[in-house]
C-alpha cells in the first residue's frame, strides 16, 4: 500500500508507549497496533485528530505517501 504509517516514529519522538497513547485517546490497544503495523485499511478523521492531539503533531507526521512501496 502506498500509504505508510509512521506512528512508531512519533511515539518514539514523544517517548510515549502505545499503551499510554491508547489510554489518552480512548482507542483500544489492538486497534492502535493494527494502525501502527500498517495493516489498517482506514482511519476515521476523529481518530486521526485525537492521535494528533495526544502526540502534538500533524497528520503528515503520521502518514506518508510512498508510491513505490510494496503492496
Protein Blocks (a to p, Z undefined) as FASTA:
>chain_A
ZZdcfklmmmmmnopafklmmmmnopafklmmmmmnopafbdcfklmmmmmmmnopafkl
mpccdfkbcZZ
